[in-house]
Amino acid sequence: MKVAIASDHGGINIREEIKSLMDEMGIQYEDFGCECDTSVDYPDYALPVAEKVASGEFDRGILICGTGIGMSIAANKVKGIRCALVHDTFSAKATRAHNDSNMLAMGERVIGPGLAREIASIWLGTDFEGGRHETRVGKVSAYENK
Ligand code: RB5
């Protein structure tokens, strides 16, 4: 699995935490910034990363900002992206198993690095269940493609 990761200035610490988790899990990733001390605009990071996942260049994407909200809104504008904003471990598992989310967004002003690491670990390690959930995800894709 190849993962693209990025954050704005509000998510740098969790981004580093998740990179060290992926090192431990042996997951290949590329970091798309930000290289920032000052304030940047989250769409400048969310949209290119989402496009890399939508094109198939990367299998999954992880985005972090202050709340995770801006990143998830922006990523979900890209066709083929199912970006889940997650701040608890139950949803981390459910959104992979049921929604086949291909991107994860988290907010560093909402949760700490420990919980973010657990969420990412579960999200990276859970497979899509398919079956009835495939039908549901398919209905969303059909709407997007009409
Ligand atoms: C930046 O101040 C903040 O707005 C951003 O990190 C994010 O929370 C937006 O949704």
Backbone and ligand atoms as CSV (ligand in chain L), in Angstrom:
chain,resi,resn,atom,element,x,y,z
A,1,MET,N,N,0.847,-1.200,0.000
A,1,MET,CA,C,0.000,0.000,0.000
A,1,MET,C,C,0.880,1.248,0.000
A,2,LYS,N,N,0.498,2.224,-0.858
A,2,LYS,CA,C,1.245,3.495,-0.923
A,2,LYS,C,C,0.338,4.617,-0.433
A,3,VAL,N,N,0.807,5.376,0.530
A,3,VAL,CA,C,-0.017,6.405,1.164
A,3,VAL,C,C,0.572,7.792,0.913
A,4,ALA,N,N,-0.276,8.736,0.527
A,4,ALA,CA,C,0.125,10.145,0.417
A,4,ALA,C,C,-0.362,10.865,1.671
A,5,ILE,N,N,0.511,11.648,2.305
A,5,ILE,CA,C,0.138,12.344,3.535
A,5,ILE,C,C,0.493,13.826,3.419
A,6,ALA,N,N,-0.356,14.674,4.002
A,6,ALA,CA,C,-0.064,16.117,4.026
A,6,ALA,C,C,-0.816,16.745,5.191
A,7,SER,N,N,-0.358,17.925,5.569
A,7,SER,CA,C,-1.080,18.708,6.586
A,7,SER,C,C,-0.894,20.185,6.277
A,8,ASP,N,N,-1.711,21.015,6.902
A,8,ASP,CA,C,-1.410,22.446,6.912
A,8,ASP,C,C,-0.617,22.719,8.184
A,9,HIS,N,N,-0.434,24.002,8.519
A,9,HIS,CA,C,0.341,24.386,9.709
A,9,HIS,C,C,-0.312,23.877,11.001
A,10,GLY,N,N,-1.620,23.614,10.958
A,10,GLY,CA,C,-2.343,23.167,12.154
A,10,GLY,C,C,-2.220,21.679,12.430
A,11,GLY,N,N,-1.526,20.942,11.539
A,11,GLY,CA,C,-1.501,19.477,11.704
A,11,GLY,C,C,-0.127,18.841,11.626
A,12,ILE,N,N,0.898,19.653,11.802
A,12,ILE,CA,C,2.277,19.160,11.609
A,12,ILE,C,C,2.663,18.051,12.595
A,13,ASN,N,N,2.278,18.199,13.856
A,13,ASN,CA,C,2.712,17.216,14.867
A,13,ASN,C,C,2.075,15.847,14.642
A,14,ILE,N,N,0.797,15.844,14.322
A,14,ILE,CA,C,0.136,14.555,14.056
A,14,ILE,C,C,0.678,13.958,12.761
A,15,ARG,N,N,0.985,14.805,11.785
A,15,ARG,CA,C,1.569,14.275,10.534
A,15,ARG,C,C,2.859,13.510,10.844
A,16,GLU,N,N,3.699,14.077,11.688
A,16,GLU,CA,C,4.959,13.401,12.048
A,16,GLU,C,C,4.680,12.096,12.802
A,17,GLU,N,N,3.697,12.127,13.684
A,17,GLU,CA,C,3.317,10.929,14.456
A,17,GLU,C,C,2.864,9.807,13.515
A,18,ILE,N,N,2.068,10.158,12.518
A,18,ILE,CA,C,1.532,9.138,11.601
A,18,ILE,C,C,2.637,8.619,10.676
A,19,LYS,N,N,3.573,9.487,10.325
A,19,LYS,CA,C,4.708,9.017,9.515
A,19,LYS,C,C,5.534,7.996,10.312
A,20,SER,N,N,5.749,8.256,11.590
A,20,SER,CA,C,6.526,7.285,12.373
A,20,SER,C,C,5.730,5.983,12.546
A,21,LEU,N,N,4.415,6.069,12.664
A,21,LEU,CA,C,3.575,4.863,12.700
A,21,LEU,C,C,3.739,4.062,11.403
A,22,MET,N,N,3.697,4.751,10.270
A,22,MET,CA,C,3.795,4.042,8.988
A,22,MET,C,C,5.183,3.439,8.816
A,23,ASP,N,N,6.217,4.105,9.336
A,23,ASP,CA,C,7.564,3.512,9.333
A,23,ASP,C,C,7.532,2.186,10.093
A,24,GLU,N,N,6.914,2.208,11.281
A,24,GLU,CA,C,6.827,0.993,12.110
A,24,GLU,C,C,6.008,-0.100,11.430
A,25,MET,N,N,4.946,0.293,10.720
A,25,MET,CA,C,4.069,-0.689,10.066
A,25,MET,C,C,4.639,-1.162,8.723
A,26,GLY,N,N,5.744,-0.545,8.299
A,26,GLY,CA,C,6.341,-0.917,7.010
A,26,GLY,C,C,5.502,-0.465,5.827
A,27,ILE,N,N,4.786,0.635,6.007
A,27,ILE,CA,C,3.932,1.154,4.933
A,27,ILE,C,C,4.694,2.246,4.176
A,28,GLN,N,N,4.665,2.140,2.857
A,28,GLN,CA,C,5.338,3.119,2.002
A,28,GLN,C,C,4.503,4.398,1.933
A,29,TYR,N,N,5.136,5.548,2.080
A,29,TYR,CA,C,4.375,6.803,2.003
A,29,TYR,C,C,5.224,7.913,1.418
A,30,GLU,N,N,4.520,8.969,0.986
A,30,GLU,CA,C,5.209,10.185,0.556
A,30,GLU,C,C,4.556,11.366,1.266
A,31,ASP,N,N,5.415,12.267,1.746
A,31,ASP,CA,C,4.959,13.443,2.501
A,31,ASP,C,C,4.882,14.642,1.562
A,32,PHE,N,N,3.689,15.219,1.423
A,32,PHE,CA,C,3.492,16.360,0.521
A,32,PHE,C,C,3.366,17.679,1.280
A,33,GLY,N,N,3.996,17.778,2.416
A,33,GLY,CA,C,4.042,19.047,3.152
A,33,GLY,C,C,2.905,19.185,4.143
A,34,CYS,N,N,2.799,20.377,4.765
A,34,CYS,CA,C,3.504,21.585,4.360
A,34,CYS,C,C,4.870,21.702,5.055
A,35,GLU,N,N,5.757,22.402,4.386
A,35,GLU,CA,C,7.023,22.787,5.007
A,35,GLU,C,C,6.790,24.198,5.530
A,36,CYS,N,N,6.033,24.325,6.633
A,36,CYS,CA,C,5.567,25.672,6.957
A,36,CYS,C,C,5.765,26.034,8.425
A,37,ASP,N,N,6.224,27.263,8.658
A,37,ASP,CA,C,6.232,27.841,10.006
A,37,ASP,C,C,5.023,28.742,10.144
A,38,THR,N,N,4.621,29.291,9.013
A,38,THR,CA,C,3.512,30.254,9.022
A,38,THR,C,C,2.266,29.600,8.448
A,39,SER,N,N,1.201,30.372,8.456
A,39,SER,CA,C,-0.098,29.893,8.031
A,39,SER,C,C,-0.159,29.611,6.516
A,40,VAL,N,N,-0.740,28.459,6.154
A,40,VAL,CA,C,-0.945,28.123,4.735
A,40,VAL,C,C,-2.427,27.799,4.532
A,41,ASP,N,N,-2.816,27.577,3.280
A,41,ASP,CA,C,-4.224,27.307,2.968
A,41,ASP,C,C,-4.445,25.806,2.736
A,42,TYR,N,N,-5.316,25.194,3.542
A,42,TYR,CA,C,-5.484,23.736,3.475
A,42,TYR,C,C,-5.863,23.194,2.082
A,43,PRO,N,N,-6.637,23.932,1.250
A,43,PRO,CA,C,-6.948,23.342,-0.073
A,43,PRO,C,C,-5.711,23.114,-0.932
A,44,ASP,N,N,-4.665,23.916,-0.703
A,44,ASP,CA,C,-3.424,23.765,-1.491
A,44,ASP,C,C,-2.736,22.436,-1.200
A,45,TYR,N,N,-3.108,21.784,-0.111
A,45,TYR,CA,C,-2.527,20.477,0.248
A,45,TYR,C,C,-3.544,19.360,0.040
A,46,ALA,N,N,-4.794,19.617,0.394
A,46,ALA,CA,C,-5.826,18.568,0.281
A,46,ALA,C,C,-6.080,18.181,-1.174
A,47,LEU,N,N,-6.196,19.177,-2.055
A,47,LEU,CA,C,-6.601,18.879,-3.438
A,47,LEU,C,C,-5.536,18.099,-4.217
A,48,PRO,N,N,-4.260,18.494,-4.182
A,48,PRO,CA,C,-3.253,17.686,-4.906
A,48,PRO,C,C,-3.137,16.260,-4.364
A,49,VAL,N,N,-3.223,16.099,-3.038
A,49,VAL,CA,C,-3.124,14.748,-2.463
A,49,VAL,C,C,-4.347,13.919,-2.880
A,50,ALA,N,N,-5.524,14.529,-2.840
A,50,ALA,CA,C,-6.748,13.813,-3.249
A,50,ALA,C,C,-6.647,13.398,-4.716
A,51,GLU,N,N,-6.090,14.263,-5.550
A,51,GLU,CA,C,-5.946,13.920,-6.978
A,51,GLU,C,C,-4.982,12.743,-7.166
A,52,LYS,N,N,-3.967,12.678,-6.347
A,52,LYS,CA,C,-3.010,11.565,-6.449
A,52,LYS,C,C,-3.675,10.242,-6.051
A,53,VAL,N,N,-4.581,10.292,-5.097
A,53,VAL,CA,C,-5.305,9.076,-4.696
A,53,VAL,C,C,-6.349,8.727,-5.771
A,54,ALA,N,N,-7.067,9.729,-6.255
A,54,ALA,CA,C,-8.109,9.478,-7.266
A,54,ALA,C,C,-7.513,8.910,-8.548
A,55,SER,N,N,-6.309,9.333,-8.890
A,55,SER,CA,C,-5.672,8.866,-10.138
A,55,SER,C,C,-5.086,7.458,-9.999
A,56,GLY,N,N,-4.954,6.975,-8.756
A,56,GLY,CA,C,-4.384,5.652,-8.533
A,56,GLY,C,C,-2.881,5.674,-8.296
A,57,GLU,N,N,-2.300,6.877,-8.346
A,57,GLU,CA,C,-0.852,6.980,-8.075
A,57,GLU,C,C,-0.554,6.544,-6.629
A,58,PHE,N,N,-1.504,6.847,-5.721
A,58,PHE,CA,C,-1.420,6.391,-4.330
A,58,PHE,C,C,-2.704,5.635,-4.005
A,59,ASP,N,N,-2.593,4.643,-3.104
A,59,ASP,CA,C,-3.770,3.840,-2.732
A,59,ASP,C,C,-4.654,4.569,-1.730
A,60,ARG,N,N,-4.030,5.289,-0.801
A,60,ARG,CA,C,-4.766,5.984,0.258
A,60,ARG,C,C,-4.112,7.337,0.536
A,61,GLY,N,N,-4.885,8.218,1.190
A,61,GLY,CA,C,-4.351,9.518,1.576
A,61,GLY,C,C,-4.742,9.864,3.005
A,62,ILE,N,N,-3.858,10.580,3.680
A,62,ILE,CA,C,-4.130,11.038,5.054
A,62,ILE,C,C,-3.852,12.535,5.114
A,63,LEU,N,N,-4.832,13.289,5.641
A,63,LEU,CA,C,-4.737,14.747,5.710
A,63,LEU,C,C,-4.999,15.206,7.138
A,64,ILE,N,N,-4.223,16.161,7.600
A,64,ILE,CA,C,-4.419,16.700,8.949
A,64,ILE,C,C,-4.413,18.217,8.885
A,65,CYS,N,N,-5.396,18.839,9.529
A,65,CYS,CA,C,-5.381,20.292,9.720
A,65,CYS,C,C,-5.829,20.546,11.165
A,66,GLY,N,N,-6.235,21.761,11.477
A,66,GLY,CA,C,-6.619,22.066,12.852
A,66,GLY,C,C,-7.826,21.257,13.302
A,67,THR,N,N,-8.837,21.235,12.443
A,67,THR,CA,C,-10.076,20.517,12.776
A,67,THR,C,C,-10.259,19.243,11.950
A,68,GLY,N,N,-9.562,19.156,10.822
A,68,GLY,CA,C,-9.794,18.077,9.848
A,68,GLY,C,C,-10.941,18.403,8.907
A,69,ILE,N,N,-11.704,19.421,9.245
A,69,ILE,CA,C,-12.927,19.710,8.469
A,69,ILE,C,C,-12.597,20.295,7.091
A,70,GLY,N,N,-11.748,21.315,7.072
A,70,GLY,CA,C,-11.396,21.936,5.788
A,70,GLY,C,C,-10.766,20.925,4.846
A,71,MET,N,N,-9.854,20.128,5.369
A,71,MET,CA,C,-9.181,19.107,4.549
A,71,MET,C,C,-10.199,18.114,3.989
A,72,SER,N,N,-11.130,17.657,4.813
A,72,SER,CA,C,-12.090,16.644,4.339
A,72,SER,C,C,-13.062,17.247,3.324
A,73,ILE,N,N,-13.494,18.476,3.566
A,73,ILE,CA,C,-14.409,19.118,2.599
A,73,ILE,C,C,-13.715,19.241,1.243
A,74,ALA,N,N,-12.473,19.725,1.255
A,74,ALA,CA,C,-11.744,19.925,-0.003
A,74,ALA,C,C,-11.497,18.584,-0.708
A,75,ALA,N,N,-11.017,17.589,0.029
A,75,ALA,CA,C,-10.690,16.294,-0.587
A,75,ALA,C,C,-11.927,15.659,-1.225
A,76,ASN,N,N,-13.075,15.807,-0.565
A,76,ASN,CA,C,-14.300,15.182,-1.081
A,76,ASN,C,C,-14.858,15.861,-2.335
A,77,LYS,N,N,-14.260,16.982,-2.748
A,77,LYS,CA,C,-14.652,17.619,-4.021
A,77,LYS,C,C,-14.030,16.897,-5.214
A,78,VAL,N,N,-13.013,16.073,-4.942
A,78,VAL,CA,C,-12.317,15.368,-6.034
A,78,VAL,C,C,-13.048,14.060,-6.324
A,79,LYS,N,N,-13.398,13.864,-7.594
A,79,LYS,CA,C,-14.142,12.678,-8.026
A,79,LYS,C,C,-13.409,11.387,-7.633
A,80,GLY,N,N,-14.125,10.487,-7.011
A,80,GLY,CA,C,-13.528,9.196,-6.634
A,80,GLY,C,C,-13.008,9.176,-5.206
A,81,ILE,N,N,-13.035,10.343,-4.542
A,81,ILE,CA,C,-12.526,10.392,-3.170
A,81,ILE,C,C,-13.651,10.204,-2.166
A,82,ARG,N,N,-13.376,9.327,-1.202
A,82,ARG,CA,C,-14.256,9.144,-0.049
A,82,ARG,C,C,-13.399,9.430,1.181
A,83,CYS,N,N,-13.400,10.691,1.589
A,83,CYS,CA,C,-12.545,11.121,2.699
A,83,CYS,C,C,-13.369,11.167,3.984
A,84,ALA,N,N,-12.948,10.408,4.981
A,84,ALA,CA,C,-13.668,10.336,6.256
A,84,ALA,C,C,-12.951,11.179,7.313
A,85,LEU,N,N,-13.709,12.058,7.937
A,85,LEU,CA,C,-13.207,12.847,9.063
A,85,LEU,C,C,-13.436,12.022,10.324
A,86,VAL,N,N,-12.351,11.604,10.962
A,86,VAL,CA,C,-12.470,10.623,12.052
A,86,VAL,C,C,-11.727,11.087,13.304
A,87,HIS,N,N,-12.431,11.018,14.446
A,87,HIS,CA,C,-11.800,11.367,15.719
A,87,HIS,C,C,-12.043,10.312,16.797
A,88,ASP,N,N,-12.448,9.104,16.370
A,88,ASP,CA,C,-12.629,8.006,17.331
A,88,ASP,C,C,-12.321,6.685,16.646
A,89,THR,N,N,-11.957,5.692,17.439
A,89,THR,CA,C,-11.491,4.417,16.878
A,89,THR,C,C,-12.634,3.594,16.262
A,90,PHE,N,N,-13.845,3.716,16.808
A,90,PHE,CA,C,-14.985,2.982,16.241
A,90,PHE,C,C,-15.213,3.406,14.787
A,91,SER,N,N,-15.222,4.726,14.563
A,91,SER,CA,C,-15.453,5.237,13.203
A,91,SER,C,C,-14.301,4.898,12.265
A,92,ALA,N,N,-13.081,4.840,12.811
A,92,ALA,CA,C,-11.911,4.513,11.980
A,92,ALA,C,C,-12.107,3.145,11.331
A,93,LYS,N,N,-12.591,2.182,12.117
A,93,LYS,CA,C,-12.817,0.824,11.608
A,93,LYS,C,C,-14.048,0.804,10.686
A,94,ALA,N,N,-15.114,1.451,11.139
A,94,ALA,CA,C,-16.380,1.406,10.392
A,94,ALA,C,C,-16.248,2.064,9.020
A,95,THR,N,N,-15.498,3.146,8.942
A,95,THR,CA,C,-15.431,3.842,7.655
A,95,THR,C,C,-14.602,3.081,6.625
A,96,ARG,N,N,-13.695,2.244,7.073
A,96,ARG,CA,C,-12.998,1.361,6.130
A,96,ARG,C,C,-13.898,0.180,5.779
A,97,ALA,N,N,-14.469,-0.456,6.789
A,97,ALA,CA,C,-15.269,-1.669,6.570
A,97,ALA,C,C,-16.545,-1.372,5.776
A,98,HIS,N,N,-17.167,-0.230,6.030
A,98,HIS,CA,C,-18.477,0.045,5.428
A,98,HIS,C,C,-18.433,1.047,4.275
A,99,ASN,N,N,-17.576,2.051,4.371
A,99,ASN,CA,C,-17.564,3.122,3.351
A,99,ASN,C,C,-16.413,2.978,2.357
A,100,ASP,N,N,-15.500,2.066,2.615
A,100,ASP,CA,C,-14.298,1.931,1.771
A,100,ASP,C,C,-13.617,3.296,1.590
A,101,SER,N,N,-13.519,4.056,2.682
A,101,SER,CA,C,-12.900,5.390,2.583
A,101,SER,C,C,-11.467,5.241,2.108
A,102,ASN,N,N,-11.123,6.081,1.135
A,102,ASN,CA,C,-9.748,6.024,0.616
A,102,ASN,C,C,-8.897,7.177,1.146
A,103,MET,N,N,-9.536,8.075,1.917
A,103,MET,CA,C,-8.762,9.121,2.585
A,103,MET,C,C,-9.274,9.312,4.009
A,104,LEU,N,N,-8.329,9.691,4.877
A,104,LEU,CA,C,-8.624,9.914,6.301
A,104,LEU,C,C,-8.222,11.348,6.638
A,105,ALA,N,N,-9.123,12.076,7.306
A,105,ALA,CA,C,-8.784,13.421,7.778
A,105,ALA,C,C,-8.927,13.459,9.291
A,106,MET,N,N,-7.988,14.171,9.937
A,106,MET,CA,C,-8.047,14.330,11.398
A,106,MET,C,C,-7.685,15.773,11.751
A,107,GLY,N,N,-8.106,16.189,12.941
A,107,GLY,CA,C,-7.848,17.555,13.401
A,107,GLY,C,C,-6.960,17.567,14.631
A,108,GLU,N,N,-5.826,18.239,14.508
A,108,GLU,CA,C,-4.852,18.275,15.614
A,108,GLU,C,C,-5.293,19.154,16.780
A,109,ARG,N,N,-6.280,20.029,16.517
A,109,ARG,CA,C,-6.806,20.829,17.628
A,109,ARG,C,C,-7.973,20.119,18.305
A,110,VAL,N,N,-8.284,18.932,17.809
A,110,VAL,CA,C,-9.419,18.160,18.350
A,110,VAL,C,C,-8.924,16.968,19.170
A,111,ILE,N,N,-7.942,16.236,18.626
A,111,ILE,CA,C,-7.411,15.049,19.319
A,111,ILE,C,C,-5.891,15.158,19.444
A,112,GLY,N,N,-5.332,14.356,20.343
A,112,GLY,CA,C,-3.887,14.321,20.555
A,112,GLY,C,C,-3.212,13.286,19.671
A,113,PRO,N,N,-1.890,13.264,19.691
A,113,PRO,CA,C,-1.135,12.355,18.832
A,113,PRO,C,C,-1.360,10.874,19.133
A,114,GLY,N,N,-1.613,10.538,20.402
A,114,GLY,CA,C,-1.821,9.128,20.770
A,114,GLY,C,C,-3.064,8.561,20.121
A,115,LEU,N,N,-4.170,9.281,20.235
A,115,LEU,CA,C,-5.427,8.822,19.633
A,115,LEU,C,C,-5.329,8.853,18.110
A,116,ALA,N,N,-4.672,9.873,17.569
A,116,ALA,CA,C,-4.506,9.965,16.107
A,116,ALA,C,C,-3.757,8.742,15.587
A,117,ARG,N,N,-2.739,8.316,16.309
A,117,ARG,CA,C,-1.940,7.135,15.931
A,117,ARG,C,C,-2.815,5.882,15.938
A,118,GLU,N,N,-3.636,5.725,16.978
A,118,GLU,CA,C,-4.527,4.555,17.058
A,118,GLU,C,C,-5.533,4.534,15.918
A,119,ILE,N,N,-6.105,5.719,15.658
A,119,ILE,CA,C,-7.090,5.843,14.570
A,119,ILE,C,C,-6.446,5.461,13.243
A,120,ALA,N,N,-5.266,6.033,12.968
A,120,ALA,CA,C,-4.593,5.763,11.690
A,120,ALA,C,C,-4.214,4.296,11.574
A,121,SER,N,N,-3.765,3.708,12.686
A,121,SER,CA,C,-3.370,2.300,12.668
A,121,SER,C,C,-4.565,1.407,12.316
A,122,ILE,N,N,-5.706,1.676,12.916
A,122,ILE,CA,C,-6.921,0.896,12.626
A,122,ILE,C,C,-7.365,1.137,11.180
A,123,TRP,N,N,-7.382,2.406,10.786
A,123,TRP,CA,C,-7.847,2.768,9.436
A,123,TRP,C,C,-6.964,2.126,8.359
A,124,LEU,N,N,-5.661,2.115,8.598
A,124,LEU,CA,C,-4.726,1.527,7.622
A,124,LEU,C,C,-4.841,-0.001,7.588
A,125,GLY,N,N,-5.264,-0.596,8.701
A,125,GLY,CA,C,-5.259,-2.056,8.818
A,125,GLY,C,C,-6.603,-2.720,8.604
A,126,THR,N,N,-7.636,-1.958,8.261
A,126,THR,CA,C,-8.974,-2.554,8.123
A,126,THR,C,C,-9.369,-2.643,6.649
A,127,ASP,N,N,-9.881,-3.806,6.252
A,127,ASP,CA,C,-10.327,-4.012,4.863
A,127,ASP,C,C,-11.801,-3.652,4.700
A,128,PHE,N,N,-12.169,-3.325,3.469
A,128,PHE,CA,C,-13.567,-3.084,3.102
A,128,PHE,C,C,-14.314,-4.412,3.145
A,129,GLU,N,N,-15.516,-4.399,3.736
A,129,GLU,CA,C,-16.299,-5.640,3.858
A,129,GLU,C,C,-17.025,-6.020,2.580
A,130,GLY,N,N,-17.276,-5.038,1.704
A,130,GLY,CA,C,-17.999,-5.334,0.455
A,130,GLY,C,C,-19.442,-5.707,0.728
A,131,GLY,N,N,-20.000,-6.620,-0.084
A,131,GLY,CA,C,-21.391,-7.071,0.097
A,131,GLY,C,C,-22.369,-5.915,-0.002
A,132,ARG,N,N,-23.254,-5.807,1.003
A,132,ARG,CA,C,-24.280,-4.763,0.956
A,132,ARG,C,C,-23.641,-3.366,0.959
A,133,HIS,N,N,-22.460,-3.269,1.545
A,133,HIS,CA,C,-21.788,-1.959,1.590
A,133,HIS,C,C,-21.278,-1.550,0.213
A,134,GLU,N,N,-20.945,-2.530,-0.590
A,134,GLU,CA,C,-20.503,-2.263,-1.965
A,134,GLU,C,C,-21.644,-1.619,-2.756
A,135,THR,N,N,-22.852,-2.144,-2.551
A,135,THR,CA,C,-24.028,-1.579,-3.227
A,135,THR,C,C,-24.191,-0.114,-2.842
A,136,ARG,N,N,-24.019,0.186,-1.552
A,136,ARG,CA,C,-24.229,1.551,-1.056
A,136,ARG,C,C,-23.160,2.501,-1.578
A,137,VAL,N,N,-21.912,2.051,-1.507
A,137,VAL,CA,C,-20.809,2.881,-2.017
A,137,VAL,C,C,-21.006,3.079,-3.526
A,138,GLY,N,N,-21.478,2.046,-4.200
A,138,GLY,CA,C,-21.732,2.115,-5.645
A,138,GLY,C,C,-22.783,3.149,-5.982
A,139,LYS,N,N,-23.772,3.315,-5.126
A,139,LYS,CA,C,-24.825,4.305,-5.374
A,139,LYS,C,C,-24.254,5.723,-5.281
A,140,VAL,N,N,-23.324,5.919,-4.359
A,140,VAL,CA,C,-22.677,7.237,-4.226
A,140,VAL,C,C,-21.824,7.504,-5.472
A,141,SER,N,N,-21.077,6.500,-5.911
A,141,SER,CA,C,-20.232,6.658,-7.104
A,141,SER,C,C,-21.082,6.920,-8.337
A,142,ALA,N,N,-22.214,6.219,-8.448
A,142,ALA,CA,C,-23.090,6.399,-9.615
A,142,ALA,C,C,-23.597,7.840,-9.653
A,143,TYR,N,N,-23.951,8.393,-8.501
A,143,TYR,CA,C,-24.417,9.792,-8.446
A,143,TYR,C,C,-23.292,10.731,-8.876
A,144,GLU,N,N,-22.099,10.433,-8.394
A,144,GLU,CA,C,-20.938,11.281,-8.710
A,144,GLU,C,C,-20.627,11.244,-10.211
A,145,ASN,N,N,-20.878,10.113,-10.831
A,145,ASN,CA,C,-20.497,9.935,-12.239
A,145,ASN,C,C,-21.623,10.251,-13.226
A,146,LYS,N,N,-22.788,10.659,-12.747
A,146,LYS,CA,C,-23.911,10.854,-13.701
A,146,LYS,C,C,-23.784,12.192,-14.429
L,1,RB5,C1,C,-6.263,26.942,10.137
L,1,RB5,O1,O,-6.310,27.989,11.053
L,1,RB5,C2,C,-7.509,26.098,10.238
L,1,RB5,O2,O,-8.594,26.806,9.741
L,1,RB5,C3,C,-7.324,24.824,9.483
L,1,RB5,O3,O,-6.236,24.118,10.012
L,1,RB5,C4,C,-8.489,23.857,9.501
L,1,RB5,O4,O,-8.935,23.630,10.792
L,1,RB5,C5,C,-9.593,24.163,8.594
L,1,RB5,O5,O,-10.592,23.460,8.502
